[in-house]
Amino acid sequence: MPHYVESFVAEPGERKTVEQADGRLREIYPWTAIKLKSVCDHLEFAIKREGLHLELIRAVLPQVPAAEVAAFVRATPTGATARRLWYLWERFTDKSLDIPDISIGNYVSLADPEIYYPGPEQRYPRWRIVNNLIGNIHFSPMLRRLKRLLEWEQAGLAEKCKQVLDQYPVNLYQRALSWLYSKETKSSYAIEQEVPDENRTGKFTGLLRASGEQDYFSEKALCSLQQAIVDPRFSSKTFRTTQNFVGQTLALGMEEVYLVPPKPGKNLSFLMEQWAKVSGALATSSYIPSVPAAAIVAYQFVFFHPFLDGNGRIHRFLIHHVLTRRKFGPDGIVFPVSAVMLNRPADYDASLEAFSVPLKERSEYTLTEEYVMTVTNKTLDHFRYIDCTVMAEALYAFVAETIDKELPRELSFLRCYDVARAAMREIVDLPEPHANLFLKLALQNKCRLSKKKRSIPQFEKLTDTEITDLEDAIRISYADHMPELGDL
C-alpha cells in the first residue's frame, strides 16, 4: 500500500518537497547527497526520512541475508536505525543474528514519536528498543502527528459541547436526547439508502442509548449487535465465511467494486482478533485522543467487513461506542455524526477511499455473474498496518460540525417547539394530539396548512381565522429555522 511519502533523487536536482493531489508527499533530493549501495542502506534511509512503512519493511527485510544484516548492524551497533532494523529482522523472521545483546546506551523508540502518536510502551533490552506501536509488530494501525490533528486535539471539542448544552434547560436537553438518538439511527440507515422499520429503528436506538455499557469488540457481541440491526434472514452467528465486497451495479452484468475486504478464514480471523485487542485498549486508555481512537476502531472494522450485511451501521455505531466509553462529552450525549456524514457524502466517501481505492488497485479477483467474488492474490499484509490519519482528520471534522452546527440546531428547533405550542394555546386550546399534528403538518409546508389538510376531521371545528393565527404563531416561533423547514 502507498506510504504517505515517497523519496526520489534528481540529477542535477535540488532539495524540495512536493505535496501531491492525494495529500501524499514527494521528497526530492540532489543525487549527490544520497549514496545508497545496499538494501540495508535503503531501509535505513526510509526509516530515518520516511517513518515506518511496516508493510514494505515486512516484505523486504526478511529477504536480506542474515550475514548482510549482521554486518550492517555491527558497523554501528548502537545506532538507532541499525537497532530498529536488527529488531525488525529478528521479529519478522523469528531468527537471531549472531550479535550479543546491547549492554549500554539509551533506549530508542521503534516509531518516531515526532512522526507518530505512540501506543503503550514495551521495552526490549536485547536491542534497547521501545516498541511503542499502537498495536504490535504483526498488526498495528498507524496515526501520524499531522499539524491538523494536533490543532483539532487542542480545539477543546468536548468542552465546546458542554458549553452548547449549558445554554439550554436540563429538561429540554433530556427531551432532545430521544430525538437525537432517533435521528442518528435514521441517518445511519439513510447513508446506505435504507429505511428501517419501527422494530429495527427501536432496537438500534436502544443500542445507541446503551452503547457505553458493555464491550462490543468480541465476535459474540458483534454478532449480537448485527442481529439486532439487520433483517433476521441475513443475520449472522459468526464472522463471514465467504468473500464479500462493496460495490454498485451500474447496469445488468456491470459491477463497480469499491472495497475488497480480507479473505475469509484465517486472514479475517487474525485481523478481527488483533482488532479486538487494539480496540479494547483504545476504548479504555488515553494514549490516543478520543476522536482518533474512535476513527481507528470504526474505520478498521468497516475495511475488514466481517459480516455480509450491517457493516456500515456497526462502523458508525462503534464511533459512538468509543466516544461514550472514553467519556467524550457529557453523560448520555449522542453526537449525530451520521447526519453530518449524510449531508457531506463526498467528505465521508473520501475518508473511506483513502484506503479502499489503493487497496482495490492491489487486489486481484474474479467476479462471477452470480456476484461471487474470489480474491486470487495475497492481501493480508495490506490490512496489517492501516494508516488511519486521514480517517481521524475526517471524523474530527464531522464531530466538530456536529457540535458547532447540528447539535445547536436540533436543540434550538426543539426549543422553538415549546415556544410554538405555548403561542398556539393562546389562540385555541387544542387537544394535545391535534395540536401536535397541526404543528407537524404546518412545519412540513413552511408553516402553512394546505387546503387539503385543513379539511381533515381533527381541524374541522377550527375557523379560518384560528387556522391563520395558528400558522402565524408557528411561523414566528420558527423564524430562525425557516430555510430548513422545506427539508422536513
C-alpha positions as a printed Julia matrix, in Angstrom:
488×3 Matrix{Float64}:
   0.0     0.0     0.0
   1.3     3.51   -0.75
   3.15    5.3     2.05
   2.36    8.9     2.94
   5.72    9.96    1.47
   7.97    8.84   -1.4
  11.6     9.88   -1.94
  13.39   10.45   -5.23
  16.8    11.65   -6.4
  17.15   14.1    -9.28
  20.14   15.0   -11.45
  21.42   17.62  -11.05
  18.46   18.22   -8.78
  17.57   20.41   -5.85
  16.08   19.6    -2.47
  12.34   20.19   -2.44
   9.06   18.84   -1.1
   6.0    18.48   -3.35
   2.53   17.83   -1.94
   0.53   15.78   -4.44
  -3.19   15.94   -5.17
  -3.93   12.96   -2.91
  -2.14   14.6     0.03
   0.94   12.39   -0.15
   4.38   13.96   -0.18
   7.12   13.62   -2.77
  10.57   14.36   -1.34
  13.24   15.12   -3.93
  16.97   15.03   -3.09
  20.03   16.04   -5.16
  21.67   12.87   -6.43
  25.0    13.97   -4.98
  23.55   14.0    -1.45
  22.25   10.41   -1.41
  24.61    7.45   -1.64
  22.76    4.19   -1.09
  24.54    0.97   -2.03
  22.73   -1.87   -0.27
  19.18   -2.85    0.65
  20.0    -2.05    4.27
  21.14    1.43    3.21
  17.79    2.0     1.53
  15.87    0.7     4.54
  17.91    2.88    6.88
  17.18    5.92    4.7
  13.48    5.04    4.65
  13.19    4.72    8.44
  15.19    7.9     9.05
  13.44   10.08    6.47
  10.04    8.49    5.92
   8.99    6.87    9.17
   7.8     3.26    9.42
   6.33    1.71    6.3
   5.9    -1.6     8.1
   4.17   -3.44    5.28
   7.09   -2.75    2.93
   9.72   -3.48    5.59
   7.93   -6.73    6.45
   8.06   -7.74    2.77
  11.68   -6.76    2.1
  13.74   -7.09    5.26
  13.32  -10.86    5.88
  14.7   -11.48    2.38
  18.0    -9.81    3.24
  20.55  -12.5     4.23
  21.36  -12.72    7.94
  25.06  -12.09    7.31
  24.31   -8.87    5.44
  22.04   -7.54    8.18
  24.53   -8.56   10.88
  27.36   -6.76    9.08
  25.25   -3.64    8.75
  24.4    -3.69   12.48
  27.99   -4.36   13.57
  29.11   -1.28   11.65
  27.05    0.92   14.0
  25.85   -1.37   16.83
  24.47    1.47   18.95
  22.96    3.4    16.03
  19.22    3.96   16.44
  18.22    2.94   12.92
  20.55   -0.09   12.86
  18.95   -1.31   16.07
  15.47   -0.86   14.6
  16.42   -2.93   11.56
  18.02   -5.57   13.76
  14.92   -5.76   15.95
  12.54   -5.91   12.98
  14.58   -8.56   11.14
  14.63  -10.87   14.16
  10.95  -10.31   14.96
   9.79  -10.84   11.36
  11.97  -13.92   10.76
  11.81  -15.46   14.25
  15.58  -15.95   13.96
  18.52  -14.44   15.86
  21.56  -12.74   14.42
  24.98  -13.64   15.79
  25.21  -10.37   17.71
  25.35  -10.06   21.52
  22.74   -8.08   23.42
  23.38   -4.37   23.74
  24.52   -3.52   27.27
  24.94    0.26   27.05
  23.18    3.26   25.54
  19.73    4.76   25.68
  16.59    3.02   24.57
  15.21    4.16   21.19
  11.55    4.2    20.12
  10.58    1.94   17.24
   8.12    4.52   15.86
   9.43    8.08   15.93
   7.13    9.89   18.42
   7.64   13.11   16.45
   6.0    11.44   13.44
   3.52    9.06   15.06
   1.15    9.0    18.0
   2.7     6.31   20.21
   0.94    3.41   21.84
   1.77    1.71   25.15
   5.49    1.1    25.55
   7.21   -2.29   25.74
  10.96   -2.36   26.4
  13.27   -4.98   24.89
  16.77   -4.97   26.42
  18.44   -7.09   23.69
  18.12   -4.26   21.18
  17.41   -1.45   23.69
  14.28   -0.81   21.68
  10.96    0.56   22.93
   8.12   -0.91   20.91
   5.64    1.97   21.02
   3.27    0.86   18.26
  -0.46    1.29   18.86
  -0.76   -2.46   18.3
   2.06   -4.95   17.89
   4.73   -5.9    15.38
   2.3    -8.04   13.35
  -0.73   -5.73   13.45
  -0.85   -2.05   14.23
  -2.88    0.87   12.93
  -0.73    3.94   12.34
  -1.61    7.54   13.23
   0.66   10.37   12.17
   1.1    13.59   14.14
  -0.16   15.92   11.44
  -0.4    19.58   12.35
  -4.12   19.46   11.54
  -4.7    16.64   14.02
  -2.79   18.47   16.73
  -4.91   21.56   16.08
  -8.09   19.51   16.39
  -6.76   17.94   19.58
  -6.27   21.4    21.08
  -9.65   22.71   19.88
 -11.44   21.53   23.03
 -14.4    19.94   21.25
 -15.66   18.13   24.35
 -15.69   21.39   26.32
 -17.43   23.15   23.42
 -20.12   20.5    23.55
 -20.66   21.16   27.24
 -20.89   24.91   26.57
 -23.55   24.33   23.91
 -25.64   22.18   26.22
 -25.3    24.64   29.12
 -27.27   27.17   27.07
 -30.42   25.06   27.31
 -32.56   23.9    30.25
 -31.83   20.41   31.55
 -35.36   19.17   30.79
 -35.03   20.35   27.17
 -31.72   18.57   26.81
 -33.2    15.36   28.2
 -36.06   15.55   25.69
 -33.62   16.33   22.91
 -31.65   13.16   23.58
 -34.55   10.98   22.44
 -34.78   12.91   19.21
 -31.01   12.82   18.68
 -30.87    9.05   19.17
 -33.69    8.62   16.69
 -32.09   10.98   14.17
 -28.72    9.21   14.41
 -30.45    5.87   13.8
 -32.34    7.07   10.74
 -29.31    8.91    9.33
 -27.09    5.85    9.69
 -29.58    3.76    7.71
 -30.14    6.57    5.19
 -26.43    6.65    4.3
 -26.97    3.16    2.89
 -30.28    4.24    1.31
 -32.31    2.13    3.68
 -35.44    2.95    5.68
 -35.67    0.7     8.75
 -39.0    -0.49   10.09
 -40.11    0.63   13.55
 -38.8    -2.54   15.17
 -35.24   -2.16   13.86
 -35.32    1.6    14.49
 -36.23    0.95   18.11
 -33.54   -1.69   18.53
 -30.79    0.47   17.03
 -31.88    3.49   19.08
 -31.82    1.36   22.22
 -28.34    0.12   21.37
 -27.11    3.7    20.95
 -28.53    4.62   24.36
 -26.64    1.75   25.97
 -23.54    1.97   23.76
 -21.17    2.55   26.67
 -22.49   -0.16   28.95
 -20.63   -3.16   27.51
 -17.69   -4.2    25.35
 -18.61   -4.69   21.69
 -15.28   -5.97   20.44
 -15.77   -9.73   20.75
 -17.22  -11.87   17.97
 -20.18  -12.8    20.15
 -21.01   -9.18   21.0
 -20.61   -8.0    17.39
 -22.83  -10.81   16.12
 -25.46   -9.88   18.69
 -25.25   -6.28   17.53
 -25.52   -7.27   13.88
 -28.53   -9.49   14.58
 -30.34   -6.53   16.16
 -29.97   -4.16   13.22
 -30.37   -6.26   10.07
 -33.19   -8.32    8.63
 -33.26  -11.56   10.66
 -32.94  -13.58    7.45
 -29.48  -12.08    6.85
 -28.15  -12.05   10.41
 -25.01  -13.95   11.4
 -23.87  -16.07   14.32
 -20.2   -15.88   13.29
 -17.99  -13.72   11.14
 -18.46  -14.34    7.42
 -17.08  -17.5     5.83
 -17.32  -16.26    2.22
 -15.7   -13.41    0.31
 -17.73  -10.21    0.19
 -17.23   -6.84   -1.45
 -18.7    -3.36   -1.54
 -19.83   -2.17   -4.93
 -22.53   -0.7    -7.11
 -24.4    -2.2   -10.04
 -24.02    0.2   -12.97
 -26.06   -1.94  -15.35
 -27.0    -5.57  -15.77
 -23.78   -7.55  -15.67
 -21.66   -4.49  -14.86
 -20.5    -4.09  -11.26
 -18.24   -1.34   -9.95
 -16.25   -2.62   -6.96
 -15.3    -0.11   -4.25
 -13.84   -2.27   -1.48
 -12.29   -5.73   -1.5
 -12.18   -6.85    2.16
  -9.81   -9.51    3.51
 -10.29  -13.15    2.64
 -12.47  -15.2     5.0
 -10.97  -17.86    7.22
  -7.5   -17.39    8.69
  -6.98  -13.89    7.27
 -10.21  -12.45    8.65
  -9.92  -14.34   11.94
  -6.41  -13.0    12.54
  -7.38   -9.41   11.71
 -10.53   -9.41   13.86
  -8.68  -10.98   16.8
  -5.98   -8.31   16.61
  -8.54   -5.56   16.02
 -10.42   -6.6    19.15
  -7.28   -6.34   21.3
  -6.29   -2.93   19.93
  -9.87   -1.6    20.06
 -10.36   -2.7    23.65
  -7.24   -0.8    24.67
  -8.17    2.31   22.68
 -11.63    2.41   24.25
 -10.29    2.36   27.79
  -6.91    4.14   27.62
  -5.92    7.71   26.84
  -2.65    7.37   24.91
  -4.59    8.21   21.72
  -7.1    11.14   21.84
 -10.76   10.08   21.88
 -11.81   11.08   18.36
  -8.82    9.49   16.55
  -9.27    6.4    18.75
 -12.89    6.15   17.59
 -11.77    6.59   13.97
  -9.16    3.83   14.24
 -11.66    1.38   15.75
 -14.57    2.16   13.43
 -12.78    2.53   10.1
 -10.65   -0.6    10.5
 -13.85   -2.51   11.23
 -15.57   -1.35    8.06
 -12.47   -2.13    5.96
 -12.42   -5.68    7.37
 -16.18   -6.02    6.66
 -16.63   -9.14    8.85
 -20.35   -9.55    8.05
 -22.31   -9.92    4.84
 -24.69   -7.15    5.96
 -24.75   -4.36    8.53
 -21.04   -3.44    8.49
 -21.61    0.25    7.75
 -24.15    0.73   10.53
 -21.93   -1.1    13.02
 -18.96    1.01   11.85
 -20.87    4.2    12.73
 -22.2     2.66   15.96
 -18.62    1.94   17.04
 -17.81    5.66   16.77
 -20.41    6.33   19.46
 -19.31    3.31   21.44
 -15.72    4.51   21.74
 -16.63    8.16   22.36
 -19.06    7.11   25.09
 -16.61    4.8    26.81
 -13.92    7.47   26.63
 -16.44    9.92   28.2
 -16.08   12.39   25.36
 -18.79   14.9    26.19
 -21.49   14.93   28.89
 -23.09   11.7    30.07
 -25.76   10.38   27.75
 -24.92   12.65   24.83
 -25.05   11.21   21.33
 -23.37   13.12   18.52
 -25.48   12.87   15.34
 -22.36   12.39   13.22
 -24.24   10.2    10.75
 -26.42   13.2     9.91
 -23.28   15.19    9.09
 -21.88   12.28    7.05
 -25.22   12.09    5.21
 -25.04   15.81    4.44
 -21.38   15.61    3.38
 -21.24   12.41    1.32
 -18.17   13.48   -0.68
 -16.13   14.01    2.5
 -17.34   10.74    4.0
 -16.57    8.84    0.8
 -13.11   10.43    0.64
 -12.32    9.21    4.16
 -13.19    5.65    3.1
 -11.48    5.86   -0.29
  -8.16    6.93    1.23
  -7.71    3.21    1.94
 -10.21    1.42   -0.31
  -9.02    2.88   -3.63
  -5.31    1.94   -3.33
  -6.41   -1.39   -1.86
  -8.57   -2.16   -4.89
  -5.64   -1.31   -7.19
  -3.64   -4.01   -5.42
  -6.39   -6.65   -5.27
  -6.77   -9.33   -7.91
 -10.1   -11.1    -8.06
 -12.69  -12.81  -10.21
 -16.4   -11.99  -10.06
 -18.97  -14.39  -11.48
 -22.34  -13.49  -12.98
 -23.84  -14.56   -9.65
 -21.66  -11.9    -7.89
 -19.42  -14.49   -6.25
 -16.0   -12.96   -5.71
 -12.74  -14.85   -5.35
  -9.6   -12.95   -4.37
  -6.65  -14.56   -6.16
  -3.64  -12.75   -4.65
  -2.29  -12.39   -1.13
  -3.74   -9.33    0.57
  -3.39   -9.91    4.33
  -0.39   -7.6     4.69
  -2.36   -4.71    3.17
  -4.6    -4.75    6.25
  -1.97   -5.13    8.98
  -0.78   -1.53    9.27
  -3.56    0.76    8.04
  -2.67    4.45    8.21
  -5.76    5.95    9.87
  -4.61    9.58    9.78
  -6.98   10.7     7.02
  -9.91    8.94    8.72
  -9.11   10.59   12.07
  -8.97   14.02   10.46
 -12.32   13.42    8.74
 -14.0    12.25   11.95
 -12.71   15.31   13.81
 -14.38   17.48   11.15
 -17.65   15.52   11.41
 -17.69   15.76   15.22
 -16.81   19.46   15.12
 -19.67   20.22   12.72
 -21.98   18.18   14.92
 -21.06   20.3    17.94
 -20.91   23.65   16.13
 -24.0    23.29   13.95
 -26.01   20.08   14.15
 -26.41   19.88   17.93
 -27.32   23.59   18.47
 -29.74   23.45   15.54
 -31.55   20.42   16.95
 -31.76   21.91   20.44
 -32.9    25.27   19.09
 -35.51   23.58   16.92
 -36.89   21.76   19.94
 -36.96   24.96   21.99
 -38.95   26.57   19.17
 -41.46   23.76   19.58
 -42.11   24.8    23.17
 -42.49   28.43   22.11
 -44.85   27.47   19.29
 -47.03   25.26   21.49
 -47.36   27.99   24.11
 -48.35   30.5    21.41
 -50.87   28.07   19.92
 -52.55   27.62   23.32
 -53.13   31.36   23.47
 -55.17   31.11   20.27
 -57.09   27.87   20.83
 -56.55   25.08   23.35
 -56.48   22.1    21.02
 -56.26   18.53   22.31
 -52.61   17.53   22.53
 -52.64   15.04   19.6
 -54.48   17.55   17.39
 -52.07   20.36   18.27
 -49.02   18.22   17.57
 -50.47   17.1    14.23
 -51.23   20.71   13.27
 -47.7    21.75   14.14
 -46.15   18.83   12.24
 -48.19   19.43    9.09
 -47.56   23.16    9.17
 -43.8    22.72    9.53
 -43.79   20.32    6.58
 -45.34   23.06    4.42
 -43.32   26.11    5.53
 -45.71   26.98    8.35
 -48.85   26.8     6.25
 -51.62   24.21    6.34
 -52.6    23.09    2.86
 -56.22   23.33    1.78
 -56.5    19.56    1.8
 -55.12   19.29    5.34
 -57.48   21.98    6.64
 -60.41   19.7     5.95
 -59.26   16.66    7.94
 -61.5    15.71   10.9
 -59.06   16.9    13.59
 -59.32   20.51   12.36
 -62.89   20.71   11.07
 -64.04   22.73   14.11
 -61.4    25.43   13.64
 -62.32   28.69   11.94
 -60.28   30.09    9.07
 -59.14   32.9    11.35
 -57.94   30.47   14.01
 -56.05   28.44   11.44
 -54.36   31.55   10.06
 -53.46   32.74   13.56
 -52.04   29.31   14.42
 -49.96   29.34   11.24
 -48.62   32.81   12.06
 -47.73   31.74   15.6
 -45.78   28.77   14.29
 -44.02   30.85   11.66
 -42.93   33.44   14.22
 -41.76   30.73   16.63
 -39.64   29.04   13.95
 -38.47   32.22   12.2
 -34.78   31.33   12.66
 -35.34   27.93   11.04
 -37.38   28.93    8.0
 -34.74   27.85    5.43
 -34.71   24.33    6.9
 -38.45   23.75    7.04
 -38.65   22.7     3.42
 -36.47   19.67    4.26
 -38.75   18.3     6.95
